[in-house]
């Protein structure tokens, strides 16, 4: 028994918040800080798919924001698409491998 009510697996939003807060608190542990943050976030997500979604969701939201703002400011969707791709890949660069691995492990253990 996991102590959760029946039928409730987890929340991607809660997993994102947990990963962000723990990453901020454990920034001084280069490898283990993101690993712990990913593990806890993966457990809070409730599954492997949800944990991967929680890792990738901030990057996707940033890309959508860049697309919307770039298109609105230039009135050219192509410029918005270029900004969105740049924002997505920049955000993915900040997502570390230990956070990703920790999320996979935590989601598998949930």
C-alpha positions in Angstrom: 0.0 0.0 0.0 1.3 3.4 -1.0 -0.9 5.4 1.4 -2.6 7.2 -1.5 -6.4 7.0 -2.1 -7.5 4.3 -4.6 -7.5 5.4 -8.2 -5.1 8.4 -7.6 -1.7 7.9 -9.2 0.0 11.3 -9.1 0.2 14.8 -10.5 2.5 16.1 -13.2 2.1 19.7 -11.8 3.1 18.6 -8.4 6.0 16.7 -9.8 7.3 19.8 -11.7 7.1 21.9 -8.5 8.8 19.2 -6.4 11.6 18.9 -9.0 12.1 22.6 -9.2 12.2 23.2 -5.5 14.5 20.3 -4.7 16.8 21.2 -7.5 17.1 24.7 -6.1 17.7 23.4 -2.6 20.3 20.8 -3.6 22.1 22.9 -6.2 25.4 22.4 -4.3 25.3 18.6 -5.0 26.4 18.4 -8.7 25.3 14.9 -9.5 23.1 13.8 -6.6 21.0 17.0 -6.3 19.3 16.6 -9.7 19.1 12.8 -9.2 17.3 13.2 -5.9 15.0 15.9 -7.4 14.2 13.7 -10.3 13.5 10.7 -8.2 11.1 12.6 -5.8 9.4 14.2 -8.8 9.1 10.9 -10.5 7.5 9.4 -7.4 5.1 12.4 -7.2 4.2 12.0 -10.9 3.0 8.5 -10.3 4.5 6.7 -13.3 7.2 6.7 -15.9 5.2 8.5 -18.6 4.0 11.2 -16.2 7.6 11.6 -14.8 9.0 12.1 -18.3 6.2 14.6 -19.0 7.1 16.5 -15.8 10.7 16.7 -16.9 9.8 17.9 -20.5 6.8 20.1 -19.6 8.7 23.2 -18.7 10.7 23.1 -21.9 7.6 22.7 -24.0 5.8 25.5 -22.2 8.8 27.8 -22.7 8.8 27.0 -26.4 5.1 27.7 -26.8 5.6 31.0 -25.0 8.5 32.0 -27.3 6.4 31.0 -30.3 3.5 33.1 -29.2 5.6 36.2 -28.2 7.8 35.9 -31.3 4.9 35.7 -33.6 3.0 38.5 -31.8 6.0 40.9 -31.9 7.0 40.3 -35.5 3.7 39.2 -37.1 5.7 36.4 -38.7 5.0 32.8 -37.6 8.3 31.7 -39.1 10.3 33.9 -36.7 8.1 32.6 -33.8 8.9 29.0 -34.9 12.6 29.8 -34.9 12.4 31.4 -31.5 10.4 28.4 -30.2 12.9 25.9 -31.4 15.7 27.9 -29.8 13.9 28.2 -26.6 13.1 24.5 -26.5 16.7 23.4 -27.1 18.0 25.9 -24.7 15.7 24.7 -22.0 16.5 21.1 -22.8 20.2 22.0 -22.3 19.4 23.0 -18.8 17.7 19.7 -18.0 20.5 17.5 -16.7 20.9 13.8 -17.3 20.7 13.0 -13.6 17.3 14.7 -13.3 16.0 12.7 -16.3 17.4 9.4 -14.9 16.1 10.2 -11.4 12.6 10.9 -12.9 12.7 7.6 -14.8 13.7 5.7 -11.6 11.1 7.5 -9.4 8.4 7.0 -11.9 9.2 3.3 -12.1 9.1 3.0 -8.3 5.8 4.8 -8.0 
